[in-house]
Amino acid sequence: MTAMMEGKKIVLGITGSIAAYKAAVLARGLVKKGAEVQIVITPSGKEFITPVTLSALTGKPVISEFFAQRDGSWHSHVDLGLWADAMVIAPATASTIGKMANGIADNMLITTYLSMKAPVFVAPAMDLDMFAHPSTRRNLDLLRSYGNHIIEPAEGELASHLVGKGRMEEPEQIIEVLEHFFHRQQDLAGRHIVITAGPTYEKIDPVRFIGNYSSGKMGYALAETCARRGAEVTLVSGPVTLKTVHPRIHRIDVESAEQMYQAAKAAFEQADAGILCAAVADFTPSTVADQKIKREKDDLVLHLQPTHDIAAALGHLKQPRQRLVGFALETNDEVLHAQDKLQRKNFDFIVLNSLNDPGAGFRCDTNKITLIDRQQAMSYPLKPKAQVAEDIVDKLAAILE
Ligand code: C5P
């Protein structure tokens, strides 16, 4: 991971905490690792550390006001938001965290934060009671829900001489978090991953079908994550209203379980891994009526026949170099059923989401998962689907040959 910071553009936000002195060490450490560092400091940050020290370390003027004082030129927070590969706010005070959580853009640091396109890392620093206060907890939860990364403060003696949690994480550790993040960003380079997503529609007649509530959000989040981390992705998608953004996602739109089966099977042959996220119909009408079926007095009986189990078929075809990840949505004896599915379909691991958990499963923007392999089951807290996708892809990246 040594060269991970080389050439990276980092916006370092500094706020008014005694830990601001550590930000100088952080800036120096980032520059030594080859990063380009642009510091944005709040007015109270300047009370703790002088911009002269900071600009000497980074070789760039420190930005603190909306306008440069000498010539009145405007500092563009929008340009900074587009320029950066990451933003790190260290130290982050309770006040700045509160403003970030609520969009109170009364200084250059917050406007830069609100314009930021790159991932944001926040290293809180405050006294233990401030850190433990429900408003701080809530604001940090809000930042997490926006997808920001919180670098938890350490326990220890604080500037107030009180002992507890609130001490900003050491600069070396913060750099390690960033290096790990950048490393992870490209850990799937050169890989080819097939992902199935969304529902299938099984035709009854020209205007009716059997479908399900799957939105495709989880599968699309996985496709974006894999592509962003360097993989070529073949996304075999049932009918959904979602769009794909990343140029490395090759999307094949299908409608029925049979079409999904054919497309997934063909793509899997050359792939390094498959993630089977689609909610595939288990049964399909044996015959499709040519004309719209008319209302009649008698009951209508549809004869259904089983579809291909795409997961089991790929599990059967799987070569030793290939990996396969399945999903399970269970309503009872969840872990047992998921373990059984893992064996039967020859998955390397399975993602269990339970309908018993509020905010998990179909149509939600969040999900709560347990990752189960042959050795262990690991449960994760409720998170936005984009972050759940990172957790799943972390595990997949770790087991790829
Ligand atoms: O057996 P069950 O349908 O619950 O298994 C769920 C897993 O199998 C999911 O990964 C789903 O995408 C996959 N599956 C499939 N083809 C089917 C049915 C399920 O790929 N026909």
Boltz pocket constraint, residues with backbone or C-beta under 6 A from the ligand:
constraints:
  - pocket:
      binder: B
      contacts: [[A, 196], [A, 257], [A, 276], [A, 277], [A, 278], [A, 279], [A, 280], [A, 281], [A, 282], [A, 307], [A, 308], [A, 309], [A, 310], [A, 311], [A, 312], [A, 325], [A, 326], [A, 327], [A, 328], [A, 329], [A, 341]]
      max_distance: 6.0
